[in-house]
C-alpha cells in the first residue's frame, strides 16, 4: 500500500512541478512582441478544471496498474491429481453447418449485398460442409477433467495407439489457476540470506503437463538414476490416491552433495511451493540406498512432516516400501490448508519493481502529453 501512495503523489504534485518544466507565453504585454516567461502552469497555461482532469486520469492509471501488479504477484497455478474413470469412442454424424466435425470446408458460396448507391456493399457467404458423413472421436474421462485423444487418420477410423494404452485407473494430472498469497509474500517469509549464497543449483518446479495429463515429479539432482520412469510412475500412483481424496501433490527431489538445510533453500526458491504440495528431499550417494530425508508441506497437521521424515529415515532404500510409507502416511496425516488462512498476507504484497517503473513512466508521459495538449487548446 505504501507504493500506491507513492504513485499517487506524482499526479498530486505534478501541477506544482509543471511551473518549472513548462514555461508559457505571456501575452498580457501591450506590444506585439511575445516573449517567454516561466509562469505557474495552473494559473496561466492550464485551468484548475484541466488540472483536476489530469489528476483524476493519472490517479486512476496508478491505481489500476498497482492492483494489476499485485494480481500478478499472487497469480499462480497448482497441480491437482485424479484418475481415469471412463474411456469411450463417439461417432458423430456430420451435416451442413452443424459445427460438430473436424474435416470442414466452405461450400454453397453465394454473394449477398446490402445498401444502395455509393453505400452498397457486397460480400460472400458460405455454408460449412464436411468431407465425411461421420467421424470418430476418442474420449478419456477422469474424475478431474476430460480429454480427447488425437486421431491418426482424418475420419478417425483407426484407433489411436495412445487411446489403446489408456486404462481405467491410470493417474491423471491437471493444473488449475489459483490465488497464492504466500507466493506474493515469499521473499519475506522464506528468504534466508545464508542459504541463498550457500546453494545456487535448484531444479525447476514441476508444473508443465505433457502427453495430455502427465507431470514428472521425480527429480534427479546430481544423482544417476537408471529407472527414473519407474519413480515417476510410483509417485503418479501415490498422487492418484491422495490427490483426489486428500488434495495432495507429492514431489520427490533426489539429490546429492547437499545438506539437510537445502530443503529450506529449495522452499525459498520455489516461493513456498503450493498449498497442496508434499515435497520430499532424499539425499542419495549410492542409489537406491539413501542417507537421509527431509520433508516440507503446508499441512494443517504440523506433525505430518516429522512423521513422514522419520518413517522414511527408518527405511533407507528407494523401493516399493519407500513409496508405501509416503502413501500411507499422507493418507492418514496430511491435511491441506485453505488459502483463506493466508489471506492476511495480502497486505504485505506489493507489485513487482518493473510494474512500478512502467507505471511511473506512463503517468509522467500522460501528464506531459495532456499538459501540452491543454496548452495548445487554450
C-alpha positions in Angstrom: 0.0 0.0 0.0 3.0 2.3 0.6 3.9 2.0 -3.1 0.3 3.1 -4.1 0.6 6.3 -2.0 4.0 6.9 -3.6 2.5 6.6 -7.1 -0.4 8.9 -6.2 2.0 11.6 -5.1 3.0 12.1 -8.8 -0.3 13.3 -10.2 -1.0 15.3 -7.0 2.4 17.1 -7.1 2.8 17.5 -10.8 0.9 20.8 -11.3 3.4 22.5 -8.9 6.4 21.0 -10.6 5.0 22.0 -14.0 5.7 25.7 -13.5 9.4 24.8 -13.7 9.1 22.4 -16.6 6.6 24.2 -18.9 7.0 28.0 -19.5 4.0 29.6 -21.1 3.6 32.7 -23.3 2.9 36.0 -21.6 0.5 37.8 -23.9 -0.5 40.5 -21.5 2.0 42.9 -22.9 0.6 45.8 -24.9 3.2 45.4 -27.7 3.1 42.7 -30.3 6.3 41.0 -29.3 5.8 37.8 -27.5 8.4 36.7 -25.0 8.7 33.6 -23.0 8.4 33.7 -19.2 8.1 31.0 -16.6 4.6 31.0 -15.1 2.6 28.8 -12.8 1.0 26.4 -15.3 -2.3 26.1 -13.5 -2.9 29.8 -13.3 -1.6 30.9 -16.7 -1.4 27.9 -19.0 -3.9 25.4 -17.7 -7.2 25.8 -15.8 -8.0 24.2 -12.5 -10.6 22.0 -14.3 -7.9 20.7 -16.7 -5.5 20.1 -13.8 -8.2 18.0 -11.9 -8.8 16.0 -15.1 -5.1 15.2 -15.3 -5.1 14.3 -11.7 -8.1 12.0 -12.0 -6.9 10.2 -15.1 -3.4 9.6 -13.9 -4.5 8.6 -10.4 -6.9 6.0 -12.0 -4.0 4.7 -14.1 -1.8 4.4 -11.0 -4.5 2.5 -9.1 -5.2 0.1 -12.0 -1.5 -0.7 -12.5 -0.9 -1.1 -8.8 -3.6 -3.7 -8.3 -2.7 -5.4 -11.6 0.8 -5.8 -10.2 -0.5 -7.2 -7.0 -2.6 -9.7 -9.0 0.5 -10.7 -11.0 2.4 -11.4 -7.8 -0.4 -13.6 -6.3 -1.5 -15.4 -9.5 -0.3 -19.0 -9.5 -1.1 -22.5 -10.8 -1.3 -25.6 -8.7 -1.3 -29.3 -9.6 -4.4 -31.4 -9.0 -4.5 -35.2 -9.3 -7.0 -37.9 -10.1 -7.5 -41.0 -12.2 -9.2 -42.2 -15.4 -12.7 -43.3 -14.8 -14.0 -43.9 -18.3 -12.9 -44.1 -21.9 -15.2 -44.3 -24.9 -15.5 -43.8 -28.7 -18.0 -41.3 -30.0 -19.3 -41.5 -33.6 -20.6 -38.1 -34.8 -22.8 -37.6 -37.8 -21.7 -34.6 -39.9 -24.2 -32.4 -41.7 -24.1 -29.0 -43.2 -23.4 -26.1 -40.7 -23.5 -28.5 -37.7 -20.2 -27.3 -36.4 -19.6 -30.7 -35.0 -16.9 -32.4 -37.0 -13.2 -31.9 -37.9 -12.9 -32.0 -41.7 -14.8 -29.0 -42.8 -14.6 -26.9 -45.9 -16.7 -23.9 -47.3 -19.5 -24.8 -49.7 -22.6 -23.4 -51.4 -21.0 -20.0 -51.6 -23.1 -17.0 -52.8 -22.9 -13.3 -52.9 -25.0 -11.1 -50.6 -25.4 -7.3 -50.9 -26.8 -4.6 -48.7 -27.4 -0.9 -49.1 -27.7 1.1 -52.3 -25.8 3.6 -54.4 -22.3 4.5 -53.0 -23.1 2.8 -49.7 -23.9 -0.5 -51.4 -21.5 -3.3 -50.3 -21.4 -7.0 -51.2 -19.8 -10.0 -49.5 -19.5 -13.7 -50.0 -21.4 -16.1 -47.6 -20.6 -19.8 -47.5 -22.0 -22.8 -45.7 -19.8 -25.3 -43.9 -19.7 -28.8 -45.3 -17.8 -31.8 -44.2 -15.7 -34.4 -46.0 -17.3 -37.3 -44.3 -20.8 -38.2 -43.3 -19.5 -39.4 -39.9 -16.3 -39.2 -37.8 -15.0 -40.9 -34.7 -13.7 -39.2 -31.6 -11.8 -40.9 -28.8 -12.5 -39.6 -25.3 -10.9 -40.2 -21.9 -12.8 -39.0 -18.8 -11.1 -38.5 -15.4 -12.5 -37.5 -12.1 -10.9 -34.1 -12.5 -11.1 -33.4 -16.2 -11.9 -34.7 -19.7 -9.5 -35.3 -22.7 -9.8 -36.0 -26.4 -7.1 -38.2 -27.9 -5.8 -37.1 -31.3 -6.8 -39.3 -34.2 -4.2 -40.8 -36.6 -6.4 -40.5 -39.7 -8.8 -37.8 -40.8 -12.0 -39.7 -40.2 -10.8 -41.5 -37.1 -11.5 -45.0 -38.4 -8.3 -46.4 -37.0 -8.0 -46.5 -33.2 -5.0 -44.3 -32.0 -2.4 -46.3 -30.1 -2.5 -43.7 -27.4 -6.1 -44.4 -26.8 -5.4 -48.1 -26.7 -2.9 -47.6 -23.9 -5.4 -45.8 -21.6 -6.6 -48.0 -18.7 -9.2 -47.3 -16.2 -7.5 -46.1 -13.0 -4.5 -44.5 -14.8 -3.1 -41.5 -12.9 -4.2 -38.1 -14.3 -2.7 -34.7 -13.5 -4.1 -31.3 -14.3 -3.1 -27.7 -13.5 -5.5 -25.1 -12.3 -5.1 -21.3 -11.7 -5.3 -20.1 -8.1 -4.5 -17.1 -5.8 -1.4 -17.7 -3.8 -0.8 -15.1 -1.1 2.3 -17.0 0.1 3.9 -16.7 -3.3 3.4 -12.9 -3.2 5.0 -12.6 0.2 7.5 -15.4 -0.3 10.5 -13.1 0.0 9.7 -12.0 3.5 8.5 -15.5 4.6 11.3 -17.7 3.2 14.2 -15.5 2.4 17.4 -16.7 4.2 20.5 -14.8 3.2 22.9 -17.6 4.2 21.1 -20.2 2.2 20.7 -18.2 -1.0 24.5 -17.8 -1.1 25.2 -21.3 0.0 23.2 -23.0 -2.7 22.8 -21.9 -6.3 21.6 -25.1 -8.2 17.8 -25.7 -8.0 15.5 -27.8 -10.1 12.6 -26.2 -11.9 9.3 -26.6 -10.1 7.4 -29.4 -11.9 4.3 -27.8 -13.3 4.3 -28.5 -17.1 1.9 -31.1 -18.3 2.8 -33.4 -21.2 1.1 -36.3 -23.0 -2.3 -35.0 -22.2 -2.2 -35.5 -18.4 1.3 -36.3 -17.1 3.8 -34.4 -15.0 7.2 -35.8 -13.9 7.6 -35.3 -10.2 10.7 -37.5 -9.5 13.5 -35.0 -9.9 17.2 -36.0 -10.0 19.8 -33.5 -8.9 23.3 -34.9 -9.4 22.1 -38.4 -8.9 22.4 -41.2 -11.5 19.0 -42.9 -11.5 18.6 -45.6 -14.2 14.9 -46.2 -13.6 13.6 -42.6 -13.2 10.5 -43.6 -15.2 9.7 -46.2 -12.5 10.0 -43.5 -9.8 7.7 -41.1 -11.7 5.1 -43.9 -12.2 5.2 -44.7 -8.5 4.8 -41.0 -7.5 1.9 -40.7 -10.0 0.2 -43.7 -8.4 0.5 -42.1 -5.0 -0.8 -38.7 -6.2 -3.8 -40.5 -7.9 -4.9 -41.7 -4.4 -4.0 -38.7 -2.2 -4.8 -36.2 -4.9 -8.5 -36.7 -5.2 -9.1 -37.8 -1.6 -6.7 -35.5 0.3 -5.9 -32.9 -2.4 -2.2 -33.6 -2.0 0.6 -33.5 -4.6 3.9 -35.4 -3.8 7.1 -34.1 -5.3 10.3 -36.1 -4.7 13.8 -34.5 -5.2 16.6 -37.0 -5.2 19.8 -35.0 -4.6 23.5 -35.4 -3.9 26.1 -33.1 -2.5 23.7 -31.1 -0.4 23.0 -30.8 3.3 19.7 -31.1 5.2 19.2 -27.3 5.1 18.9 -27.5 1.3 15.2 -28.2 1.9 14.7 -24.6 3.2 16.7 -23.2 0.3 14.5 -25.2 -2.1 11.4 -24.0 -0.4 12.5 -20.4 -0.8 13.5 -20.9 -4.4 10.0 -22.4 -5.2 8.4 -19.5 -3.3 6.9 -21.8 -0.7 5.7 -24.2 -3.4 1.9 -24.8 -3.4 -0.6 -25.3 -0.6 -1.2 -28.9 -1.6 2.4 -29.9 -2.1 4.3 -32.6 -0.1 8.0 -32.0 -1.1 10.4 -34.8 -0.1 14.2 -34.3 -0.4 16.0 -37.6 -0.5 19.8 -37.5 -0.2 21.5 -40.2 -2.3 25.1 -41.1 -2.8 24.6 -44.8 -3.9 21.2 -45.3 -5.5 18.9 -47.0 -4.5 20.2 -46.5 -0.9 19.8 -43.1 0.6 21.4 -41.3 3.6 18.6 -39.1 4.9 15.3 -37.5 4.1 13.8 -34.0 4.7 10.1 -33.0 4.2 8.2 -29.8 3.9 4.5 -29.2 3.3 1.7 -26.8 4.3 -0.2 -29.5 6.1 -2.6 -28.4 8.9 -1.2 -31.3 10.9 2.1 -30.0 12.0 3.3 -33.5 12.9 2.9 -34.8 9.3 6.2 -33.5 8.1 8.0 -35.0 11.1 6.2 -38.4 10.8 6.8 -38.8 7.1 10.5 -37.8 7.5 11.1 -40.2 10.4 9.2 -43.0 8.6 11.4 -42.7 5.5 14.6 -42.2 7.5 14.0 -45.6 9.2 13.9 -47.3 5.8 16.9 -46.2 3.8 16.1 -47.8 0.4 14.1 -46.4 -2.6 11.8 -49.4 -3.3 8.1 -50.2 -3.2 8.0 -50.0 0.6 9.5 -46.5 0.4 6.6 -45.3 -1.7 4.1 -47.3 0.5 5.4 -45.2 3.5 4.7 -42.0 1.6 1.2 -43.1 0.6 0.1 -44.4 3.9 1.5 -41.5 6.0 0.0 -39.0 3.6 -3.4 -40.6 3.6 -3.5 -40.7 7.4 -1.9 -37.5 8.4 -1.8 -34.9 5.6 -4.4 -32.1 5.8 -4.4 -29.4 3.1 -4.7 -25.8 4.2 -7.1 -23.4 2.5 -5.6 -20.2 1.0 -8.1 -18.1 3.1 -5.9 -19.0 6.1 -3.1 -16.9 4.5 -5.3 -14.0 3.4 -3.7 -11.8 6.0 -0.5 -11.8 3.8 -2.2 -9.8 1.0 -1.5 -6.6 3.0 2.2 -7.3 2.7 2.2 -7.8 -1.1 3.5 -5.1 -3.4 3.7 -5.1 -7.2 6.9 -6.1 -8.9 9.5 -3.4 -9.5 9.1 -3.4 -13.2 5.4 -2.6 -12.9 6.2 0.3 -10.6 8.7 1.9 -13.1 6.3 1.2 -16.0 3.5 3.0 -14.1 5.7 6.0 -13.4 6.8 6.3 -17.0 3.2 6.1 -18.2 1.9 8.6 -15.6 4.6 11.1 -16.3 4.2 10.7 -20.1 0.4 11.0 -19.9 0.7 14.2 -17.8 3.2 15.8 -20.1 1.1 14.9 -23.1 -2.1 16.3 -21.5 -0.3 19.5 -20.4 0.9 20.2 -23.9 -2.5 19.4 -25.4 -4.4 21.6 -22.9 -1.9 24.5 -23.5 -2.4 24.2 -27.3 -6.2 24.2 -26.9 -6.1 27.3 -24.7 
